[in-house]
Each structure stands twice: as structure tokens, then as C-alpha cells.
Amino acid sequence: MYEAEGQAHRDEQDEQDEQVEQVEQVERNERNERDKQQAQALLLTFSELQRTMDPAIAAHVYNNRFCPLIRLPNELLLWICDFLRDDSVTIYCLRLASRKLFHLLNKKRDIFVERLHFGPMYPMPDDEARRFRQLLQRDGRCYNCTRWNDAHVPQFCGNCKFQPTIHQVLSRNARDSFDDLQNTCICYSLYQQLLELQTDWQCLGQQGSVQLCEHVEITWARIKAHIHGWRQQHGGEDLQACLDSFNIECHDAIHDTRCTASGAPTWPRARLSTSTKRPDLVVLNLEWTTHRRIDALTLTADGQIPAIELRALFHGLRSLGPVDILFPSSCANTLPEMAFFRPTSPFGPFVYYKTGEVDEIGPVPTSLPPLSQDAQPQWRRRHGYGENGMDLHINYHYIKDADNSALSSQCLVVRYEKDIQICRTAVIADPDIEINPTHQWLHAMDPHTYSHPQASHVRPQCREISCVNYYRKRKDYCLGVTLHTKIQLNSSTAHRRGATPCEWFQKLNSLYQSTLP
């Protein structure tokens, strides 16, 4: 009897649970339908804005009016931006999304230097930070990466695939001598360092190469041979002559963009020089200066340059090769160059943006005004420190033998630069110090030129350009740069004498602590 009553009670409970589940399912369906209708309405609104005004301004207007992100408190927005700091183009796009974000993400080169101006920030625990980053990147993954992430436990969640954790460095060097630390930490990938047999390692810095353009690749062996030859012939004296004698150019006709036949060719080139911000460092400087005549563009009746013409111009430049190597876009189809032509910039009055509104516009100047050295547009991202920094500089000049001083008689000059740390200047004069690839060199190498590990626990290289895991996507923020640079620059001391395991630990621990904020 009691069993029958219990069974009846369980059946009744199951029926109630089923009814509740059905009600919840109906509510979910209704909510999904409402969300779908709302998304379609917003999409139609955005499409209408794009139809009536310039696409960049349409996105600005849409985000200001309809983006829920803008309604979040400033503190939450700043925390989100802090976790996106390794994607400079995304930060720049957020600046353009609304006036609120523009004021939060100010014009400073590094918006995170002063802890975002609202008090001290304390880092999240590693596990929470990893999960938060995965949530932020969830919508940016392609289908294949999503499936791989769902099927594998993440073992490598850092920003740098070449950087071992400090614990791995310490345990590895309990078996190896300290004077091999430079090779151990810098020349081998994190995946390879997990292999027990050191004989299975391959020096990626020696295997890979850095691209100047699609035609020219620069190997570490070539740089090392140049410095070694100079040491043998000149004893390490006259550093500047040693640097000046290293010059590589690509003379492919596609790179020659001079504005007149009598002008000098505009070949991309690679040369050794001292760092502009740190004269004690030798860097490999990659550079390409290109010219674009304004009279080749279709101007408006008022003599302005349509924004769509500028975009086509810079898309054309990026198709030539060196630009996407020297100053790559973090997101597909984005143009960092357009930042120089916003309405408030010195070039702003000469650019026509279709706004869909009848605004009273003042008279358009007939030509670009002279720009002082301080006013010349420049976008510098860590350039001058040897940390794979990039520099984008735009100026103009009058075409030689031009008939007048109008805008159509001028030429835009766009210069792209990138610098990669090679060694300290003092190292060149010391033949006893071996020159090995730096951490910055590893990040500058073309992924096509060194082997990617093949293993079940290693993420396959993603070839989907729109995916956040795209294998050629640049990462500007790397915790390992400072640590490995200091290890390399100080390892010459241990090169001349032995070191005990206790000294290894003390040295590494002090170096690691010095990299903390």
C-alpha cells in the first residue's frame, strides 16, 4: 500500500516537473523569438544608417543609440578594456564607437600606464582571468577552434607561445647550466620545452626567418654572420660603420611607388641601427616609404577626397605586401591609416564623409597646410624599444614641377616601420659573447618559416583570418618580453663562470620579481 502511494506521489511529481519544463521551454522559445525580432529590427536600423551615410559614421551612430555595452558603468567598461589590451586595433575601434568610450580610452599611447585613472587594479587569479578571457573571445572563434576548445582541456592559456612559466624555467635549469639559460628560455617554444629529451629540441630562432616583404626573408644566420665578420675584420670597433654596412632591399618593381619618374625608388629595406629610445640596444629596422599622388583620386566638386577613395587607396597599399608585415591590422579589413583622417585631424577638412545630413560646411582649403614637426600625424606602437614596435607616419609633399599649389598637385607620403631587438651594442665589440636569437625575434618570425608542433594537446594552426586564433594575428602584449630580455642581457656574466643551483634560483627569482607591476 505504501509502495503504491509512493509510486503515485512520484508519478505526480514527475508530471509536475514535466509541466514546469514545458512552461520553461515555451518561455525560452518566446524569449528567443523576441530576441530574434529585436536583432532583426536593429539590423534593419543599422542597414538603413549605412545606406544613408558613411559606413564608419553609421557604426558610430548605431553604437551610440543602440549598443547595450555603452550603458555599463565606467568601471566595468575599463575592466573589459583592460582584458582586451593586446589588440590595439580593437581598442582604437572602441574609441570610435562612442564619445563615452573615446573619453575613457584617452589618446595616450598606453592607456594602461596609470591604471586607467580610477584607482589601483588588482589582477584576477590566473584561472579566473583565463576563463574571463575565453568568455570575451568566445564569439570570435571559428567553428573548428570552438570544437577543439570544447574537446580539450586548455594547457597553454598564456599570451606567449614562446614563454615558459617561471617554475618551468627553474626546474629545467636545475639540470642545465646557467650559461645555457639564454638558449633554454628564448630559442625553444613552450611546446618543445615540455619534451623530456633536450636532443629533440629545435632552435626556432635559427630555423625561422623574418619577412621584409613577400620576396625577401632575413635569417638570424645572416645577421650573425655579418656581426661575426665585422668582429674578425675590425675587432669590434666603429659600431656605426658595422650597422650602416648591413642593408637589405627588395628591388621588385611592385614596391616602387615613386610619384615621378625622376624620383628615387621606394624600395622596402632592412638595416641595423641603434634603438631610438634605448641607444644601448641594436635593432633590425624594417621600413617602407610609399608615395600616392592625390591627382590619381577622384575628388569631389569642392576639391575634397572622398573617404571611400582613401579606403580604396590604403586597401591597395596593403595588397602590395610589406604593409601587412610592417604594420598589420589586428582585425580583418580594418585600416589603421584612416585614423589620420578623422574630422578633427590636420587632414580632416580635406576628407569628405557622407553623413546623410545637410550640414553647413565652411570653405574647403585649396591645399594641405604646412605641418610642423609636432603636428605631423604619427601612430607609434612601442616603436623605438626593439619590442616589435611599429610606427605609421603620414605626411605630404608637392609633386616636382607641379603647375600649381592645389590639393591635386600634392602627394601623400606614408611610412611604415618596425624594429626588432638583436643584441646590446656592447655585445658586438666582445667576440667571446655568442649572439643568439632574442625573444622579440621569435615573435617577429613568419609562422610559415618554422615548424608548428603536431600533437594531440597542441592547438592546430588556425587559417581562418576572422578567428581570434588566426595563426598570423599579431599579439602586442607579451609578459615574456621583459623577463627574457633581461635574462639574455645578463647571461653574459654567468658565461664566464659557473653558477650553483641556489644562484640560478636567486637570479631568476629576482629577474621575475622585477617584471611584476
Rosetta blueprint (number, residue, H / E / L):
1 M L
2 Y H
3 E H
4 A H
5 E H
6 G H
7 Q H
8 A H
9 H H
10 R H
11 D H
12 E H
13 Q H
14 D H
15 E H
16 Q H
17 D H
18 E H
19 Q H
20 V H
21 E H
22 Q H
23 V H
24 E H
25 Q H
26 V H
27 E H
28 R H
29 N H
30 E H
31 R H
32 N H
33 E H
34 R H
35 D H
36 K H
37 Q H
38 Q H
39 A H
40 Q H
41 A H
42 L H
43 L H
44 L H
45 T H
46 F H
47 S H
48 E H
49 L H
50 Q H
51 R H
52 T H
53 M L
54 D L
55 P H
56 A H
57 I H
58 A H
59 A H
60 H H
61 V H
62 Y H
63 N H
64 N H
65 R H
66 F H
67 C L
68 P H
69 L H
70 I H
71 R H
72 L L
73 P L
74 N H
75 E H
76 L H
77 L H
78 L H
79 W H
80 I H
81 C H
82 D H
83 F H
84 L L
85 R L
86 D L
87 D L
88 S H
89 V H
90 T H
91 I H
92 Y H
93 C H
94 L H
95 R H
96 L H
97 A H
98 S L
99 R H
100 K H
101 L H
102 F H
103 H H
104 L H
105 L L
106 N L
107 K L
108 K L
109 R L
110 D L
111 I L
112 F L
113 V L
114 E L
115 R H
116 L H
117 H H
118 F L
119 G L
120 P L
121 M L
122 Y L
123 P L
124 M L
125 P L
126 D H
127 D H
128 E H
129 A H
130 R H
131 R H
132 F H
133 R H
134 Q H
135 L H
136 L H
137 Q H
138 R H
139 D H
140 G H
141 R L
142 C L
143 Y H
144 N H
145 C H
146 T H
147 R H
148 W H
149 N H
150 D H
151 A H
152 H L
153 V L
154 P L
155 Q L
156 F L
157 C L
158 G L
159 N L
160 C L
161 K L
162 F L
163 Q L
164 P L
165 T L
166 I H
167 H H
168 Q H
169 V H
170 L H
171 S H
172 R H
173 N H
174 A L
175 R L
176 D L
177 S L
178 F H
179 D H
180 D H
181 L H
182 Q H
183 N H
184 T H
185 C H
186 I H
187 C L
188 Y L
189 S L
190 L H
191 Y H
192 Q H
193 Q H
194 L L
195 L L
196 E L
197 L L
198 Q H
199 T H
200 D H
201 W L
202 Q L
203 C L
204 L H
205 G H
206 Q H
207 Q H
208 G L
209 S E
210 V E
211 Q E
212 L L
213 C L
214 E L
215 H L
216 V L
217 E E
218 I E
219 T E
220 W H
221 A H
222 R H
223 I H
224 K H
225 A H
226 H H
227 I H
228 H H
229 G H
230 W H
231 R H
232 Q H
233 Q H
234 H H
235 G L
236 G L
237 E L
238 D L
239 L H
240 Q H
241 A H
242 C H
243 L H
244 D H
245 S L
246 F L
247 N E
248 I E
249 E E
250 C L
251 H L
252 D L
253 A H
254 I H
255 H H
256 D L
257 T L
258 R L
259 C L
260 T L
261 A L
262 S L
263 G L
264 A L
265 P L
266 T L
267 W L
268 P L
269 R E
270 A E
271 R E
272 L E
273 S E
274 T E
275 S L
276 T L
277 K L
278 R L
279 P L
280 D L
281 L E
282 V E
283 V E
284 L E
285 N E
286 L E
287 E E
288 W E
289 T E
290 T E
291 H E
292 R E
293 R E
294 I H
295 D H
296 A H
297 L L
298 T L
299 L L
300 T L
301 A L
302 D L
303 G L
304 Q L
305 I E
306 P E
307 A H
308 I H
309 E H
310 L H
311 R H
312 A H
313 L H
314 F H
315 H H
316 G H
317 L H
318 R H
319 S L
320 L L
321 G L
322 P H
323 V H
324 D H
325 I H
326 L H
327 F L
328 P L
329 S L
330 S L
331 C L
332 A L
333 N L
334 T L
335 L L
336 P H
337 E H
338 M H
339 A H
340 F H
341 F H
342 R L
343 P L
344 T L
345 S L
346 P L
347 F L
348 G H
349 P H
350 F H
351 V E
352 Y E
353 Y L
354 K L
355 T L
356 G L
357 E L
358 V L
359 D L
360 E L
361 I L
362 G L
363 P L
364 V L
365 P L
366 T L
367 S L
368 L L
369 P L
370 P L
371 L L
372 S L
373 Q L
374 D L
375 A L
376 Q L
377 P L
378 Q E
379 W E
380 R E
381 R E
382 R E
383 H L
384 G L
385 Y L
386 G L
387 E E
388 N E
389 G E
390 M E
391 D E
392 L E
393 H E
394 I E
395 N E
396 Y E
397 H E
398 Y E
399 I L
400 K L
401 D L
402 A L
403 D L
404 N L
405 S L
406 A L
407 L H
408 S H
409 S H
410 Q E
411 C E
412 L E
413 V E
414 V E
415 R E
416 Y E
417 E E
418 K E
419 D E
420 I E
421 Q E
422 I E
423 C E
424 R E
425 T H
426 A H
427 V H
428 I H
429 A L
430 D L
431 P L
432 D L
433 I L
434 E L
435 I L
436 N L
437 P L
438 T L
439 H H
440 Q H
441 W H
442 L H
443 H H
444 A H
445 M L
446 D L
447 P H
448 H H
449 T H
450 Y L
451 S L
452 H L
453 P L
454 Q L
455 A L
456 S L
457 H L
458 V L
459 R L
460 P L
461 Q L
462 C E
463 R L
464 E L
465 I L
466 S L
467 C L
468 V L
469 N L
470 Y E
471 Y L
472 R L
473 K L
474 R L
475 K L
476 D L
477 Y L
478 C L
479 L L
480 G H
481 V H
482 T H
483 L H
484 H H
485 T H
486 K H
487 I H
488 Q H
489 L H
490 N H
491 S H
492 S H
493 T H
494 A H
495 H H
496 R L
497 R L
498 G L
499 A L
500 T L
501 P H
502 C H
503 E H
504 W H
505 F H
506 Q H
507 K H
508 L H
509 N H
510 S H
511 L H
512 Y H
513 Q H
514 S H
515 T L
516 L L
517 P L
